[in-house]
Amino acid sequence: MSGQPAGGAPGAAVVELRRFSKWYGDVVAVADLSFELRPGVTGLLGPNGAGKTTTLKAICGLLHPSQGEVLLFGRPIARDPMLYRAIGVVPDGDRLYPRLTVRSYVRLHAELQGLSDAGAAAERAIAEVDMAPLADRRLKGLSKGERQRTKVAGAIVHQPALLVLDEPMTGMDPGQRARFIELVRLIGAAGVTVLVSSHILDEVERLASQILVMVSGRLAASGDYHAIRDLMADQPRTVMVKADEARRLAAGLIALPSTVAVEVDGEGLRARTRSVDSFATALPRLARDQGATLREVRTTDESLEQVFRYLVGRR
């Protein structure tokens, strides 16, 4: 599917928030939020009350900013209803028509979009989400993962440039999540700008090329995973080492200035270090001096969840 509508310049931001704020009476939901979205998958993360839902609604044109602007292809979405044609939305929850089949549900979306050949568009979208074998099944008989894929088919039937998914993996089992992640990645790789709001942090790490972290209505961090992890340079990180002569190796590692602690466990050790780079530089030398053979070296806390908890905790 194509993610570039008429009038969209290649490489330009698809979505841009400029100092977007939204308040309800005395309650500030989002404050001074600025970021851009381009083709590919972006994950929007944050605890409950962080302002994610308000942000998604503003991007979809479902609410007006109290302050600032929300632009789609450089144009204010609030004053250009035709821009809504470029958006596909998969909302949270299972608000479906249980008696409809997959085919009739997706075709309904095609007709609501005013497509000239709604039937062909529906068949294409159903095939893209790999639901063709179940096209004649009623929605009430589908699994959670199958219903979500059907919702995605309805959202992409008009080939939108922007796809917004709100908590799409809630209630899925691990197998369904893996298949859904692959589907969303394929859509992003096809040139669609995909924004996924989720609490399932480890899957978002596998899913999204860019990450936005919201805390208390503000943007706490943005960038790819490694850029966000660099914000934690002052936080000790855990490294697991499997090697012969682990106890002798531990004695050399604990002497490093950047090492916080070392714990030996059988043929391996767990080290806490303030600098993975210096640790990685010193480890081969120490192993050689001690006559130890390194079998495995890996960081155990290199996950989005740890980054997320740190960013939330420091606000």
N, C-alpha and C positions, 0 to 999 in steps of 0.2 A: 504494500500500500504506500501511496505517496504522502509525505508529510509537508509538502511545500505548496501552499495555495497560491493563486494568482496574486501578485502584488507583494509577495514575500521575497526579500532579497536574500540570496544564499549567504550564510554566515551571520546574518543579522539575528538579534535576539527575537525569539518568538513571543516571549512574555517578559515584561519589565515592570517591576514595582518600584516606584519612586517615592520614598518617604511615606509609604502607606501607613495610615493609622485608622483604627476603628474603635469607637467607644459607644457604649450604651448607657446613657445617663452619666453617672459618676464612675462607671466601670470601664476601664480601658482594656479592650481585648487584645489589640495589636498596636504597637507603638513604633513609629518611625522605621518601618521595614522596607529595605531596598535590596533587590537582587534581580538577576536575569536568568531566564531559562532558554536553552538552545536544544536542538535535536539530540535525542538520546534520553536516557532514563535518569531522573533526579529523584532522590529519596528525601521526603520531608518528615523529620523526626521531632519528637517532643513529648513530654508527659501530658496527661490530661490537664486541660486549662492553659496549655501553652499558646493557644491561638491558631492552631493548625486548621481547624474547621472554618474559622472566620477567613483565613487566608485563602483556602480553597474556594469558598463561596465568592470572594472578591474576584479571583482569577476567572471564575466561570460567569461572572457578571450577575450573580444572584444577590449582591448587596453593593451599595455605593460606599466609597471611602468617606470617612469623616474628614480626612485630610490626606493629601497626596494623590497619586495617580496610579492606575492599573492600565497598562498598555498591552495590546495584542497586535503584533506587527507594527508597532510604533503608533497605533491609534487608540484613543481612549475607548475601552469597551463599553463604558456606560452610555456613550453617545452614538454608538454604532451597532445597532442590533444585528445587522447582517454578519458581524464578526462571530456571532454565536454559531454560525454554520461551520466554523473552523474548529469547534470544540466538541469533544466526546467525553462523557462523564459516566463513571461507574460509581454510584453512590454506595455508602455503607449500608448494611442491612439487606434483607431479602424481600424487598417490596416488589414482588413479581406477580404475574397473573398465572396461578397454578394450573388452570385448565388449558392454557395455550401450549402448543408444541414449540420446540426450539425454532423451527422454521417460521411459524406464524408470529412468534415474538420478534424475531429479527426483522421479518418483513414489515411488521407494524412500525418499527423504528425507521425503516427505509421510507415508508409512505409518509410518516410524520415529517421527514426531512424533505419531502417533495421530490424524490428521485424519479427520473423518467422511467427507469426500468427497475422497479423495486424488487421484483423477483430475482433478477440476475444479481443485483447488489447484495441481497440477502444470502444467496447461495455462495457468493464469493467470500463474504464475511464469515459465514459458518465454516467454510473450508479453511480459512486463515487461522481459526482457533481450534481446528481439528475436531469439530463437532458434527461433521457430515454423517458419520454412522448413526448418530443419535438425533438427527434432524426431525424425525417424526415422533419423538418421545415427548410426553407432557412434562412441563417444568416441575410439577409436584413429585415426579418420580425420579428426579435427578439427584446426584450427590451434591454436596456443597461445592466441590471443585468444578463439577460440570455446570452448575448454575452460574458460577462466577465467569466461566468461559463464555457462557451464553450471554451474560450481561456485557462482556467485552465485545462480543460480536455485534450486539445492538449499538454499542457506543462507537464502533469503528465502521459501521455499514456505509456511512457517507464519506469515508476516508478523511477524517479530520486531521489537521496539523497538530492539534494539541489534545492529548488524552489525559484526563485527570482521574485517578483511582484513589478512593478514600477507604483505607483499611481493607484492601481487597482479599487478604489471606486469612482473615479472622475465621476460625472454625474449620480450617482445612487440616487434613492429616499430612504428615511429612511427604508422602508421595504426591499428593495433590499440590502441595506448596512447590515442590521441585518442578512439576510440569507447568505450573502457573508462572513461576519465575522465568522459565525458558520461553514461554509465550511472550511475556512482557519484554524480555530482552530482544526477541526477534522483532517486535513492533518498534522498539527504539532504534534497532540497527537499520530498519527500513527508512529512517529519516523522520519519524514522528517524535515530537517533543512529549515525553511522558513524565508526569509528576505523580509519585506514589507516596501517600501518607500511610505510615505504618508504625506499630509498636514492636514488630517482629524484627529486632535489630540485626540478628545474624543473617537473615534472608535479605534484608536491604543491603547489607554489605556485599552480598553476592550479586545483587540485582542492579544496583545503581552505580553509574559512573561518577555522579556528583551527589553531594549530600548537603542538605540544609538542616541545621539543628536549631529549633526554636525553644526558648525557655522564658516563661513569664511574659509572653507577648512580644519578645524581641529575638533577633537573630543572634544566637550564641556562637555559631561557627558556620562556615561554608567552604566548599571545595571538595576535592576528592578525598578518599579516606585517609591517605597518607598525609595530606596537608593538614587535616584535622588532628591526626595523631601527633604531628610535630608540635602542636600547641601544648602537649604534655611532656615536653622535653625535660622538665624539672621533676617529673614523677618517676620513681623507681619502676623498672620493668623486670618481669620474670623471664629467665632463660633456662630451658631444660637442656641438660647435657648428658648423653649416654656415652660412657667411655670405660676402658680398662683403667685400673689405678685411679678410680674416682676420688678416693680419700686423699691421696697425695696431690691430685690436681686441685682439689678444694682448698688445700692449704695455700697454694700459690694464688688462687683466685681471690681469696679473702684478703690478701695483702694489697690488692689493687685499690687505689684511692677511690675509684668510682663504685666499688662493691659495697652493698649495704649488708648482705647476709648470704651465707651459703649453707645449704642443708643437703647432706648426703643420704641417698636412699638406694640401697643395694648397689647396682652397677651404674647408677646415675646420680646426678646432683641437680639441685634447683638453686639458682643464684638470682639474687635481686641486685640490679645494677642501675646506676644513674646514667650510664652511657653505654648503649648497646654497641656503638662503634668501637670504643676503646676495649670493651669486653671481647668483641670479635677479633680485634687486632692482637690482643694479648693471648687469647686462648690457644691458637696453634703453637705459639712459641712455648708456652707452659707445657702443653702436651708433649712436645718434642723433648724438652728438658727432663720431664718426668718419665719418659718412655711410654706414654699412654697413647692408645689408639682411639681417636674420636669416631663414634659410630652415628651419632645424631646430635644436632644442635638446632633448637627452635625456640622462638618466643611463645609463651603460653597466653599472654594477655594482649596479643595483637588482634583485638577484635573491636568492632564498632560499639559493642555494649559497654566495654570499659571506658572508651572515649566518651560515650554518651553520659555515663554516670559521673564522670569527672566534670564534664562541662555543666551538667545540671547542678552538681554539688558546689561548684565555685561561684554560682550566681548569688 
